C-alpha cells in the first residue's frame, strides 16, 4: 500500500453520486498559486434552490427562488471569507465563528471546539472546514457525531505544508445513502492539482453528479503577490 499515493479528483467525483459538500485546498504544480475550491450538492428541492453569490470578502449562499425557500437553517450561510491574508472555507455558519475567533487573536481550533456537527439527525452531517494561508499551507477539520444517536462530537484537525502539485479533499459524505447518508471517514484525501484555474473549474464541475450538483467556487491566489482570480458556477444560472 502506497500511503503517499495522490489520487485524481475527477475520478473521485465521477464515481461518487453524492459526496455532499466538499472542500479542496492545495498548491498548483508550478508552485505559483494557493488553491481553494468549494462545492455544494443537494437532493431536496429546498437544498437545490440555491446559488453562490459574491460578497466583498468571499461568497454566500442564497435562494435562487425566494418563494421556494422553506427552511434556511443549515443551507444559507457564508462559506468563504477572507481573514487577513488567509481564506476560510467551510460548509456552514462556522465560517463566521472561525472569522470571529481569528479576529480576536485566537486560533481556529478553539473556534471549532465551540461548534458541533449539524443538527440534522439521523445523518448528523459533519461540519468540514479549511483555512488556507497565502503561502499555500493549510489546515482542515471535520466535526463528526461520535455515535448514531448524535450524543457527542468527535473533532479532527489536520495541518499541511504547501507542496507543489498536491492538495487535500474532504467532503461530508462517503456516498449517497437511504435513509441515512454515511459520513466521511478517515483523513482528507490526497489529490493532484492543476496549474490553470479554468481547467480546474471545468474538471470539478463536469465530474460532479449532474442531478445533484448545485454550485462551485474556485480561487487561485498568487503566493508571491496575494492577487487572486476566482470562478463561480451555479447550476441555476445555466453554467
C-alpha positions in Angstrom: 0.0 0.0 0.0 1.4 3.4 -1.0 0.2 5.8 1.7 1.7 8.7 -0.4 -0.4 7.9 -3.5 -2.0 11.0 -5.0 -5.5 10.5 -6.3 -7.5 12.0 -9.2 -10.2 14.5 -8.2 -12.0 13.8 -11.5 -12.1 10.1 -10.7 -13.2 10.6 -7.1 -16.1 12.8 -8.1 -17.2 11.0 -11.2 -17.6 7.7 -9.3 -19.5 9.2 -6.4 -23.0 10.4 -7.0 -23.2 12.2 -3.6 -20.1 13.4 -1.8 -22.3 16.2 -0.5 -20.4 19.4 0.2 -16.6 19.3 -0.5 -13.5 21.4 0.2 -10.3 21.2 -1.8 -7.1 23.0 -0.7 -3.7 22.8 -2.2 -0.9 24.3 -4.4 -0.6 24.4 -8.2 2.1 22.1 -9.7 4.2 25.1 -10.7 4.2 26.3 -7.1 2.7 29.7 -8.0 -0.8 29.6 -6.6 -2.6 28.5 -3.5 -5.8 26.8 -4.5 -9.2 26.7 -2.8 -12.4 25.1 -4.1 -15.8 24.5 -2.5 -18.9 22.8 -3.9 -22.4 22.1 -2.7 -24.8 19.4 -3.8 -28.4 18.7 -2.8 -31.2 16.1 -3.1 -34.2 18.1 -1.8 -36.0 20.9 -3.6 -35.1 23.2 -0.7 -31.4 22.3 -0.8 -31.2 22.6 -4.6 -32.8 26.0 -4.6 -29.5 27.8 -4.1 -26.7 29.7 -5.8 -23.4 31.2 -4.8 -23.4 35.0 -4.7 -20.3 37.3 -4.3 -19.6 39.1 -1.1 -17.0 41.7 -0.6 -14.8 39.2 1.3 -15.9 35.9 -0.2 -19.2 34.3 -1.1 -22.6 33.4 0.4 -25.3 31.0 -0.4 -28.7 32.4 -1.2 -32.1 31.2 -2.6 -32.4 31.1 -6.3 -36.1 31.5 -6.0 -37.0 33.0 -2.6 -40.6 31.8 -2.9 -39.4 28.2 -2.8 -37.3 28.6 0.3 -38.9 26.6 3.1 -36.1 26.4 5.7 -32.9 28.4 5.6 -31.5 26.6 8.5 -28.2 24.9 7.6 -28.3 25.8 3.9 -27.9 29.6 3.9 -24.5 30.7 5.1 -21.2 32.4 4.3 -19.0 29.5 3.1 -15.9 31.6 2.1 -14.5 34.6 4.0 -11.1 36.3 3.8 -9.3 36.5 7.1 -6.2 38.7 6.9 -4.1 37.1 4.2 -5.9 33.8 4.6 -9.1 32.3 3.4 -11.7 30.4 5.5 -13.7 27.8 3.6 -16.5 25.8 5.4 -19.8 24.1 4.8 -21.8 26.1 7.3 -22.0 29.1 9.6 -18.9 28.0 11.4 -17.2 30.2 8.8 -18.3 33.2 10.9 -17.3 31.5 14.2 -13.7 31.0 12.8 -13.5 34.5 11.5 -14.6 36.0 14.8 -12.1 33.9 16.8 -9.2 34.8 14.4 -10.2 38.5 14.6 -9.8 38.3 18.4 -6.3 36.7 18.0 -7.5 33.2 19.0 -6.9 30.1 16.9 -9.2 28.2 14.7 -9.0 25.0 16.8 -10.6 27.0 19.7 -13.3 28.3 17.3 -14.2 24.8 16.1 -14.2 23.3 19.6 -17.1 25.7 20.3 -19.1 24.0 17.5 -20.6 20.6 16.7 -21.8 18.6 13.7 -25.1 19.7 12.1 -28.4 19.0 14.0 -30.0 17.1 11.1 -30.3 13.6 12.6 -30.2 10.8 11.7 -27.5 12.0 9.3 -25.7 14.3 11.7 -23.9 15.9 8.7 -20.3 16.7 9.6 -19.0 20.3 9.7 -16.0 20.5 7.4 -13.7 23.5 7.4 -10.5 24.7 5.8 -8.1 27.6 6.4 -5.7 28.4 3.5 -2.7 30.7 4.1 -1.3 32.8 1.3 2.0 30.8 1.3 0.0 27.7 0.3 0.0 25.9 3.7 -3.4 25.0 5.0 -5.5 23.4 7.8 -8.5 21.2 7.6 -11.0 19.9 10.1 -14.1 17.7 10.4 -16.5 17.7 13.3 -18.5 14.4 13.4 -21.0 12.7 15.5 -19.3 10.2 17.8 -22.3 7.8 17.6 -25.5 7.1 15.7 -27.6 9.0 18.3 -25.7 12.3 18.0 -24.9 12.3 21.7 -21.3 13.6 21.4 -18.9 15.3 18.9 -15.6 14.0 17.7 -13.3 16.7 16.4 -10.4 16.1 14.0 -7.7 18.7 12.9 -5.1 18.4 10.2 -2.3 20.7 9.1 -0.4 20.6 5.8 2.6 22.3 4.3 2.1 23.8 0.8 3.6 21.2 -1.6 3.5 22.0 -5.3 1.0 19.8 -7.2 -0.6 18.4 -4.0 -4.0 19.1 -2.5 -6.3 17.5 0.0 -10.0 16.9 -0.4 -12.6 16.5 2.4 -16.3 16.0 1.9 -19.3 15.5 4.1 -20.4 12.0 2.9 -18.8 8.8 1.8 -21.5 8.3 -0.8 -25.3 8.5 -1.2 -27.5 6.6 1.2 -31.1 6.0 2.2 -32.3 6.6 4.8 -29.0 7.6 6.4 -26.1 9.1 4.4 -22.8 7.7 5.6 -20.4 10.5 6.8 -16.9 11.0 5.6 -14.3 8.6 7.0 -10.5 8.9 7.6 -8.1 11.7 6.7 -8.6 14.2 3.9 -7.8 12.6 0.6 -4.5 13.4 -1.2 -5.3 14.7 -4.7 -3.5 16.2 -7.6 -3.8 19.9 -8.5 -3.6 21.7 -11.9 -2.0 25.0 -12.9 -4.9 26.6 -14.8 -7.9 27.8 -12.9 -10.3 27.3 -15.8 -9.1 23.8 -16.3 -9.6 23.1 -12.6 -13.0 24.6 -12.6 -14.1 22.7 -15.6 -12.8 19.4 -14.3 -14.6 19.8 -11.0 -17.9 20.9 -12.5 -18.1 18.3 -15.2 -17.3 15.4 -12.8 -19.9 16.4 -10.1 -23.1 14.4 -10.5 -25.3 16.3 -13.0 -28.5 15.8 -10.9 -27.1 16.6 -7.5 -24.6 19.4 -8.1 -25.7 23.0 -7.3 -22.7 25.4 -7.1 -19.0 25.6 -7.3 -16.4 28.2 -6.2 -12.7 28.1 -7.2 -10.0 30.6 -6.2 -6.3 30.8 -7.2 -4.2 33.1 -5.1 -0.7 34.1 -6.2 1.6 33.1 -3.4 4.1 35.9 -4.1 1.7 38.9 -4.6 -1.6 37.8 -2.9 -3.5 38.7 -6.0 -6.3 36.2 -6.9 -8.6 35.1 -9.6 -11.8 33.2 -8.9 -14.7 31.4 -10.6 -18.3 30.7 -9.6 -20.6 28.3 -11.4 -24.3 27.9 -10.5 -26.5 25.3 -12.0 -29.5 27.6 -11.8 -27.6 30.1 -13.9 -27.0 27.6 -16.7 -23.3 27.2 -16.2 
